[in-house]
């Protein structure tokens, strides 16, 4: 019952905070204008307020203070998330270099790891676990400290990757907040099965429903026709929080990858495609999976609902599948999606 209450209040706060955020975004010209800001991946028309990450973060902050005990890790999440929102606001206004954004992603990921978040082991899909906490570096700086080298490096790579991968899947109205809310919801259900880090399982579960709620509350304003965009801050924060949730409950990285199968596969394909075309993998372009669906004639509502539906199906599957079964499901979906993408490319060539 508490989980439901937390979800409802987080959703309501996000909804209420988004209303003034739209007003202030327009007032301070924090908007996307295709005439002023040339971006190859834009799918919208007209002037659309940006900065949707701000009301999402404010709802997250208030909900966390209301329902969670302030541990070191929770404090680290809030501080690093705030820094990510600052980067998002700067990018929404000035269009920060993608290379600088990537560097700051790594720094912010390292910051939250410094508060005690790490991946000491990952589940082996063939059984057991793969330990990453064997290689330790100890040093004395205002007290004794230890660094789990492999665990911390992997956590930084994972958070940086999922931030960018999820952010790339926000090109269509309502697409991102819907599948993020769904993914966080299922991670909340699954988090109750395992022991978390230095915070309780209940805290991780409640935080999952907070994350789900704040994105669900933002969804009505972002669904077609969108009144506000998540912006870089909202997109990167979504991936950051999902990455953190998957780490907090040991063994959930594979689960997150499965539920986020389409954004994950699209992200990998995008990097390979850009490198193959001799373009920087950091430079935005038209070619994501949602762009290909638009080219097929799909409407924005249909694409958003498609992403949500797949996330729900894979989330339900994750409740019942074990390690090797999850891997098999992901590989199968990857093959199907790749074949679908290649078919779309062939259709485009024939039409030309």
C-alpha positions in Angstrom: 0.0 0.0 0.0 2.9 2.4 0.8 4.3 1.7 -2.7 1.1 2.8 -4.3 0.9 6.0 -2.1 4.5 6.9 -2.9 3.8 6.4 -6.7 0.7 8.6 -6.5 2.3 11.4 -4.6 5.4 11.4 -6.8 3.2 11.5 -9.9 1.1 14.3 -8.5 4.2 16.4 -7.5 5.7 16.0 -11.0 2.5 17.0 -12.6 2.1 20.1 -10.5 5.7 21.1 -10.9 5.6 20.8 -14.7 2.8 23.4 -15.0 5.0 26.4 -13.8 8.0 24.8 -15.6 6.3 25.3 -18.9 5.6 28.9 -18.1 9.1 29.7 -17.0 10.7 27.9 -19.9 8.8 30.1 -22.3 9.5 33.2 -20.2 13.3 32.6 -20.2 13.3 31.4 -23.9 14.3 27.9 -22.9 12.6 26.6 -26.0 13.4 24.5 -29.1 13.0 26.6 -32.3 13.8 24.8 -35.5 14.6 28.2 -37.1 17.2 29.0 -34.5 18.5 25.5 -33.4 19.4 23.2 -36.3 19.2 19.6 -35.1 19.0 16.7 -37.5 17.0 14.5 -35.1 14.2 16.9 -34.3 10.7 15.6 -35.1 8.6 18.4 -33.6 7.0 21.5 -35.1 6.8 25.0 -33.7 8.2 26.3 -30.4 8.4 23.7 -27.7 9.6 24.5 -24.1 12.6 22.5 -22.9 13.9 21.8 -19.5 11.5 19.1 -18.5 14.2 17.6 -16.3 13.7 20.4 -13.7 10.1 19.5 -12.6 11.0 15.8 -12.7 14.0 16.4 -10.4 12.1 18.7 -8.0 9.4 16.0 -7.7 12.1 13.4 -7.1 13.8 15.6 -4.5 10.6 16.3 -2.5 9.4 12.7 -2.7 12.7 11.4 -1.5 12.7 13.7 1.5 9.1 12.7 2.3 9.5 8.9 2.1 13.2 7.9 2.3 15.8 8.0 5.1 18.7 10.1 4.1 21.6 7.7 3.8 25.0 8.5 2.2 24.0 6.8 -1.0 20.7 8.5 -1.3 22.4 11.9 -0.6 24.9 11.1 -3.3 22.1 10.3 -5.8 20.4 13.6 -5.1 23.6 15.6 -5.4 24.8 14.0 -8.6 21.3 14.2 -10.1 21.2 17.9 -9.4 24.5 18.3 -11.2 23.1 16.4 -14.2 20.1 18.7 -14.3 22.4 21.7 -14.3 24.2 20.3 -17.3 20.8 19.7 -18.9 19.7 23.3 -18.4 23.0 24.6 -19.9 22.6 22.3 -22.8 18.9 23.2 -23.3 19.9 26.9 -23.5 23.4 26.9 -25.1 23.6 23.5 -26.9 26.7 22.3 -25.0 29.3 20.3 -27.0 28.4 16.6 -27.0 32.0 15.8 -26.0 31.8 18.1 -23.0 28.5 16.5 -22.1 30.0 13.0 -22.3 33.0 14.1 -20.1 30.5 15.5 -17.5 28.5 12.3 -17.7 31.7 10.3 -16.6 32.4 12.8 -13.8 28.9 12.7 -12.4 28.9 8.9 -12.6 32.2 8.8 -10.7 30.8 11.2 -8.2 27.8 9.0 -7.3 30.2 6.0 -7.2 32.2 7.9 -4.6 29.2 7.9 -2.3 29.3 4.1 -2.1 27.4 3.0 -5.2 29.2 0.2 -7.1 28.8 -3.2 -8.8 30.6 -5.8 -6.6 29.2 -8.6 -8.7 27.0 -9.4 -11.6 24.8 -12.4 -12.2 26.2 -15.0 -14.5 23.4 -16.0 -16.9 24.7 -19.6 -16.8 24.5 -19.7 -13.0 26.1 -18.1 -10.0 27.7 -14.7 -10.0 30.8 -13.0 -11.4 32.6 -11.2 -8.6 34.1 -7.8 -9.3 35.2 -6.8 -5.8 38.4 -8.8 -5.6 40.8 -6.1 -6.8 41.0 -3.4 -4.2 43.1 -0.2 -3.9 43.5 1.3 -0.4 44.8 4.8 0.3 44.9 7.2 3.3 43.4 10.6 2.6 41.7 12.1 5.6 41.1 8.6 6.7 41.3 5.1 5.2 39.6 4.5 1.9 39.2 1.6 -0.5 38.4 1.6 -4.2 36.9 -1.6 -5.8 38.7 -1.1 -9.1 36.7 -3.3 -11.4 33.4 -2.8 -9.6 33.7 1.0 -9.7 35.0 1.2 -13.3 32.2 -1.0 -14.5 29.6 1.1 -12.6 30.9 4.3 -14.2 30.8 2.7 -17.7 27.3 1.4 -17.1 25.9 4.7 -15.8 27.5 6.7 -18.6 26.2 4.3 -21.2 22.7 4.1 -20.0 22.4 7.9 -19.6 23.2 8.3 -23.3 21.3 5.3 -24.5 18.1 6.3 -22.8 18.5 9.9 -23.8 18.7 8.9 -27.5 15.2 7.4 -27.2 13.3 10.6 -26.5 12.8 11.8 -30.0 9.0 11.3 -30.1 6.3 12.9 -27.9 5.7 10.8 -24.8 8.2 8.1 -25.8 10.7 8.5 -23.0 8.7 9.2 -19.8 6.4 6.3 -20.6 9.0 3.5 -21.0 11.1 5.0 -18.1 8.1 4.9 -15.7 7.4 1.3 -16.8 11.0 0.2 -16.4 11.3 1.8 -12.9 8.0 0.2 -11.9 9.2 -3.4 -12.8 12.6 -2.7 -11.2 10.7 -1.8 -8.0 8.8 -5.1 -8.1 12.0 -7.1 -8.7 14.1 -5.2 -6.1 12.3 -7.0 -3.3 13.9 -10.3 -4.2 17.5 -9.3 -3.4 19.6 -7.6 -0.7 20.6 -4.1 -1.7 23.8 -2.1 -0.9 24.1 -0.3 2.4 20.4 0.8 2.3 17.4 -1.4 2.9 15.5 -3.3 0.3 12.4 -1.2 1.2 14.3 2.0 0.5 15.3 0.7 -3.0 11.7 -0.4 -3.7 10.3 3.0 -2.6 12.9 4.9 -4.6 12.0 2.8 -7.7 8.3 3.8 -7.3 9.3 7.4 -6.8 11.3 7.3 -10.1 8.4 5.7 -11.8 6.0 8.2 -10.4 7.9 11.4 -11.3 8.2 10.3 -15.0 4.5 9.1 -15.1 3.4 12.5 -13.7 5.4 14.3 -16.5 3.9 12.1 -19.2 0.6 14.0 -19.7 2.5 17.1 -20.7 4.9 15.3 -23.0 2.5 13.0 -24.8 1.4 14.1 -28.3 1.0 17.0 -28.8 3.8 17.7 -26.3 3.7 20.9 -24.3 7.2 20.5 -22.9 10.2 18.3 -23.8 12.3 16.4 -21.3 15.4 18.1 -22.7 18.9 16.7 -22.2 18.5 17.0 -18.4 15.3 14.9 -18.4 16.7 12.3 -20.8 20.0 11.9 -19.2 18.5 11.9 -15.7 16.1 9.1 -16.8 19.0 6.8 -17.8 21.0 7.8 -14.8 18.2 6.9 -12.3 17.4 3.6 -14.1 21.1 2.7 -14.0 21.3 3.5 -10.3 18.2 1.4 -9.6 19.6 -1.6 -11.5 22.8 -1.3 -9.4 21.1 -0.9 -6.1 19.5 -4.3 -6.4 22.3 -6.7 -7.2 21.9 -8.7 -10.4 19.4 -6.2 -12.0 21.7 -4.9 -14.8 20.6 -7.8 -17.0 17.0 -7.2 -16.1 17.3 -3.4 -17.0 18.9 -4.3 -20.3 16.1 -6.7 -21.1 13.3 -4.3 -20.3 15.1 -1.5 -22.2 15.9 -3.9 -25.1 14.7 -1.5 -27.8 16.6 1.6 -26.6 19.7 -0.7 -25.9 19.7 -2.3 -29.4 19.0 1.1 -31.0 21.9 2.6 -29.1 24.4 -0.1 -30.1 23.1 0.1 -33.7 23.4 3.9 -33.7 27.1 3.8 -32.7 28.0 1.1 -35.2 26.1 3.0 -38.0 27.8 6.3 -37.2 31.2 4.8 -37.1 30.5 2.9 -40.3 29.5 6.2 -42.0 32.7 7.8 -40.7 30.8 10.1 -38.4 31.4 10.8 -34.7 29.3 8.5 -32.5 28.7 11.6 -30.3 27.1 13.7 -33.1 23.3 13.5 -33.3 21.7 12.5 -36.6 18.5 11.2 -38.1 18.5 7.4 -38.0 17.3 6.1 -34.6 14.7 3.4 -34.6 11.8 5.9 -33.9 13.0 7.9 -36.9 12.7 4.7 -39.1 9.2 4.1 -37.8 8.3 7.7 -38.7 9.6 7.0 -42.2 7.3 4.0 -42.4 4.3 6.3 -41.7 3.8 5.6 -38.1 2.3 8.4 -36.0 4.0 9.8 -32.9 1.3 8.4 -30.6 1.6 5.0 -32.1 5.4 4.9 -31.7 5.2 6.0 -28.1 2.6 3.3 -27.3 4.7 0.8 -29.1 7.7 1.5 -26.9 5.5 1.4 -23.8 3.9 -1.9 -24.8 7.2 -3.6 -25.5 8.5 -2.4 -22.1 5.5 -3.8 -20.3 5.8 -7.2 -22.1 9.5 -7.4 -21.3 8.9 -6.2 -17.8 6.4 -9.0 -17.2 8.8 -11.5 -18.8 11.5 -10.3 -16.5 9.4 -11.3 -13.5 9.5 -15.0 -14.5 12.6 -15.5 -16.6 15.9 -16.6 -15.1 19.4 -15.6 -16.2 19.9 -17.7 -19.4 16.3 -17.2 -20.4 16.7 -13.4 -20.1 19.8 -13.6 -22.3 18.0 -15.7 -24.9 15.0 -13.3 -24.9 17.3 -10.3 -25.4 19.3 -12.0 -28.2 16.1 -13.1 -30.0 14.6 -9.6 -29.8 17.9 -8.1 -31.0 17.9 -10.3 -34.1 14.2 -9.5 -34.8 14.8 -5.8 -34.4 17.9 -5.9 -36.6 16.1 -7.7 -39.4 13.2 -5.2 -39.1 15.7 -2.3 -39.4 17.4 -3.9 -42.5 13.9 -4.4 -44.1 13.1 -0.7 -43.5 16.4 0.3 -45.1 15.6 -1.9 -48.2 12.1 -0.3 -48.4 13.8 3.1 -48.4 16.2 2.1 -51.2 13.3 0.8 -53.4 11.3 4.0 -52.9 14.3 6.0 -54.1 
